[in-house]
Amino acid sequence: MEHLDTLLSFLTATDEEKDYSVIGSFTADTISGTCVYCNHCQPCPAGIDIGLVNKYYDLALAGDEIAANHYTKLSVNAKACLHCGHCESRCPFSVKQESRMDEIAEYFSSARI
């Protein structure tokens, strides 16, 4: 939230106050462990669109029923995870996608969508 507040303050800032160098301070280590849907993890050997699966999950957790419905229509979802580690080895944000795919699969298998 602190980063968001900082960015939104630019909307009312004067020209002199606008110092866009702050954007460069948002690095992988400040959001380590959080999927940002960048798809650096691709391609998935199982064919999972990892970024999209994560996005639908995060939105569903926030109460977005449409995202949850979209997840159920994916031809390949989190249940297909092979736990091969390919995505984790490529992720610049150190997301533990194997355990996250298990968490996502469990959530959607028990959710009433």
C-alpha beads as a LAMMPS data file, in Angstrom:
LAMMPS data file: protein, C-alpha beads

113 atoms
112 bonds

1 atom types
1 bond types

-500.0 500.0 xlo xhi
-500.0 500.0 ylo yhi
-500.0 500.0 zlo zhi

Masses

1 110.0

Atoms # bond

1 1 1 0.000 0.000 0.000
2 1 1 2.892 2.345 0.710
3 1 1 4.116 1.992 -2.886
4 1 1 0.614 2.610 -4.209
5 1 1 0.202 5.733 -2.061
6 1 1 3.558 7.005 -3.331
7 1 1 2.573 6.475 -6.947
8 1 1 -0.862 8.049 -6.543
9 1 1 0.656 11.159 -5.002
10 1 1 2.079 11.939 -8.443
11 1 1 -1.440 12.776 -9.652
12 1 1 -1.512 15.953 -7.559
13 1 1 2.210 16.714 -7.507
14 1 1 3.666 19.824 -9.100
15 1 1 6.144 19.493 -11.948
16 1 1 8.983 20.136 -9.498
17 1 1 7.728 17.414 -7.160
18 1 1 7.576 14.765 -9.869
19 1 1 10.651 12.654 -9.519
20 1 1 9.987 9.469 -11.422
21 1 1 13.177 7.840 -10.193
22 1 1 11.144 6.262 -7.368
23 1 1 9.738 3.811 -9.901
24 1 1 13.192 2.362 -10.320
25 1 1 13.250 1.452 -6.630
26 1 1 10.541 -1.183 -7.077
27 1 1 12.804 -4.169 -7.522
28 1 1 12.359 -7.917 -7.390
29 1 1 13.554 -8.008 -3.795
30 1 1 10.816 -5.611 -2.643
31 1 1 8.112 -7.999 -3.856
32 1 1 9.959 -11.285 -3.501
33 1 1 7.632 -14.282 -3.304
34 1 1 4.739 -12.503 -5.002
35 1 1 3.565 -13.456 -8.478
36 1 1 3.227 -10.362 -10.657
37 1 1 1.940 -12.321 -13.697
38 1 1 5.019 -11.470 -15.771
39 1 1 5.220 -14.937 -17.359
40 1 1 9.006 -15.203 -17.052
41 1 1 8.153 -18.702 -15.785
42 1 1 6.896 -19.769 -19.216
43 1 1 6.779 -22.060 -21.025
44 1 1 5.245 -24.539 -18.611
45 1 1 5.898 -28.154 -19.653
46 1 1 2.346 -29.016 -18.548
47 1 1 0.863 -26.149 -20.562
48 1 1 -0.339 -24.098 -17.583
49 1 1 -0.641 -20.362 -18.153
50 1 1 0.937 -19.745 -14.759
51 1 1 0.498 -15.985 -14.741
52 1 1 -3.181 -16.220 -15.664
53 1 1 -3.850 -18.986 -13.120
54 1 1 -2.254 -16.836 -10.415
55 1 1 -4.197 -13.763 -11.505
56 1 1 -7.548 -15.589 -11.458
57 1 1 -6.714 -16.993 -8.024
58 1 1 -5.731 -13.636 -6.567
59 1 1 -8.837 -11.994 -7.994
60 1 1 -11.053 -14.838 -6.752
61 1 1 -9.591 -14.435 -3.255
62 1 1 -10.542 -10.766 -3.465
63 1 1 -14.134 -11.788 -4.221
64 1 1 -14.155 -11.555 -8.013
65 1 1 -16.647 -14.238 -9.061
66 1 1 -16.042 -13.587 -12.757
67 1 1 -12.339 -14.426 -12.379
68 1 1 -13.245 -17.583 -10.482
69 1 1 -15.591 -18.546 -13.292
70 1 1 -12.886 -17.898 -15.884
71 1 1 -10.525 -20.187 -13.971
72 1 1 -13.008 -23.066 -14.239
73 1 1 -13.025 -22.641 -18.020
74 1 1 -9.259 -23.005 -18.444
75 1 1 -8.351 -26.067 -20.475
76 1 1 -5.217 -26.532 -18.325
77 1 1 -5.306 -25.400 -14.728
78 1 1 -3.254 -25.688 -11.527
79 1 1 -4.114 -29.383 -11.083
80 1 1 -1.919 -30.169 -14.098
81 1 1 1.259 -29.021 -12.315
82 1 1 4.065 -31.562 -12.734
83 1 1 6.161 -30.130 -9.874
84 1 1 9.115 -30.091 -12.262
85 1 1 10.529 -26.804 -10.944
86 1 1 10.884 -25.189 -14.379
87 1 1 8.801 -22.164 -13.407
88 1 1 10.521 -21.681 -10.068
89 1 1 13.960 -21.734 -11.660
90 1 1 12.940 -18.937 -14.056
91 1 1 10.987 -16.684 -11.672
92 1 1 12.756 -13.364 -10.963
93 1 1 10.540 -12.908 -7.884
94 1 1 11.325 -16.281 -6.246
95 1 1 7.688 -17.392 -6.203
96 1 1 7.249 -20.958 -4.974
97 1 1 4.912 -21.864 -7.811
98 1 1 4.818 -25.607 -7.123
99 1 1 3.245 -25.122 -3.697
100 1 1 1.187 -22.232 -5.043
101 1 1 -0.277 -24.471 -7.772
102 1 1 -1.251 -26.988 -5.057
103 1 1 -2.865 -24.171 -3.054
104 1 1 -4.729 -22.884 -6.111
105 1 1 -5.923 -26.343 -7.148
106 1 1 -7.179 -26.998 -3.613
107 1 1 -8.940 -23.643 -3.447
108 1 1 -10.813 -24.105 -6.695
109 1 1 -11.655 -27.749 -6.029
110 1 1 -13.333 -26.772 -2.741
111 1 1 -14.783 -23.428 -3.865
112 1 1 -18.427 -23.174 -4.799
113 1 1 -18.234 -21.530 -8.177

Bonds

1 1 1 2
2 1 2 3
3 1 3 4
4 1 4 5
5 1 5 6
6 1 6 7
7 1 7 8
8 1 8 9
9 1 9 10
10 1 10 11
11 1 11 12
12 1 12 13
13 1 13 14
14 1 14 15
15 1 15 16
16 1 16 17
17 1 17 18
18 1 18 19
19 1 19 20
20 1 20 21
21 1 21 22
22 1 22 23
23 1 23 24
24 1 24 25
25 1 25 26
26 1 26 27
27 1 27 28
28 1 28 29
29 1 29 30
30 1 30 31
31 1 31 32
32 1 32 33
33 1 33 34
34 1 34 35
35 1 35 36
36 1 36 37
37 1 37 38
38 1 38 39
39 1 39 40
40 1 40 41
41 1 41 42
42 1 42 43
43 1 43 44
44 1 44 45
45 1 45 46
46 1 46 47
47 1 47 48
48 1 48 49
49 1 49 50
50 1 50 51
51 1 51 52
52 1 52 53
53 1 53 54
54 1 54 55
55 1 55 56
56 1 56 57
57 1 57 58
58 1 58 59
59 1 59 60
60 1 60 61
61 1 61 62
62 1 62 63
63 1 63 64
64 1 64 65
65 1 65 66
66 1 66 67
67 1 67 68
68 1 68 69
69 1 69 70
70 1 70 71
71 1 71 72
72 1 72 73
73 1 73 74
74 1 74 75
75 1 75 76
76 1 76 77
77 1 77 78
78 1 78 79
79 1 79 80
80 1 80 81
81 1 81 82
82 1 82 83
83 1 83 84
84 1 84 85
85 1 85 86
86 1 86 87
87 1 87 88
88 1 88 89
89 1 89 90
90 1 90 91
91 1 91 92
92 1 92 93
93 1 93 94
94 1 94 95
95 1 95 96
96 1 96 97
97 1 97 98
98 1 98 99
99 1 99 100
100 1 100 101
101 1 101 102
102 1 102 103
103 1 103 104
104 1 104 105
105 1 105 106
106 1 106 107
107 1 107 108
108 1 108 109
109 1 109 110
110 1 110 111
111 1 111 112
112 1 112 113
